């Protein structure tokens, strides 16, 4: 017999979709991150006209990416954003990616801010 607390403490495991998986793999290979968090925020945007017009999108249209990488050292914020956007061009052009929210830091910047989670 299981105790009531054991069943209530279970959490569903979320399996990333193909776009999220591709984003993670490409970023890991290109930026060798110290910290990487990819958040699928698509459900927050399903009510937008463009998403409704496409049947709500594919469920992988909007992401927030928090990335700490030494690759960003000496690069401006816009240059960092361009690097990530260029890396994910195929996802934008062919796989339904519509929007990214990016927080891109060097390890030194991240440590200066306390080195914790960035969300």
Secondary structure, DSSP 8 states (H G I E B T S, - for coil): ---HHHHHT--------HHHHHHHHHHHHHH--SEEEEEE-GGGGTTSHHHHHTTTTTS-SEEEEEEE-GGGTT--HHHHHHHHHHHTHHHHHHS---EEEEEEE-HHHHHHTTSS---
